Amino acid sequence: MDWRDKLDPTLKEHFNDLLKKVHSEKEAYTSAQHISQAQLWCAIAVLMKEVSDLQLQVKSLEKHIRVKPNSSLKNALDKL
């Protein structure tokens, strides 16, 4: 049995989505000396882009609703 088969079904769905997104960078990570490490860094970059996009969306929503963000939530997002 593959270790991925043991993942929680909800997590497995997100995992598979991430794999599909990272696959688009296959040419880049397969040219690396350590392919598996490069693939992990690509996955991190994909996730960081998603976090960044979400931060932009939150800022845009904050401007539209003209509400001060919760300081602890803002601090948590800034740390990401």
Residue, then its C-alpha position, 0 to 999 in steps of 0.5 A: m500500500d502506498w503511503r498516499d493511500k493512508l492520507d485523510p480523504t480531505l487532505k488527499e484531495h488537496f495533496n492531489d491538487l497540489l501535485k497537479k499544480v506542481h507538475s506544470e513546473k516539471e521541466a524546471y524541477t527535473s533539470a535540478q541535480h536533486i529532483s525531489q528537493a526541487q519538486l518540494w521547493c516548487a510545491i512550497a512556491v505554489l503554496m506561497k503564491e496561493v497565500s499571497d493571492l489570498q492576502l491580496q484578496v483579503k486586503s481588497l475585501e477590507k477596503h470594500i467593507r471599510v472594516k478594520p481587520n482584526s489585529s491578531l488575524k492581520n498579524a498572523l497573515d503578515k507572518l505568512 
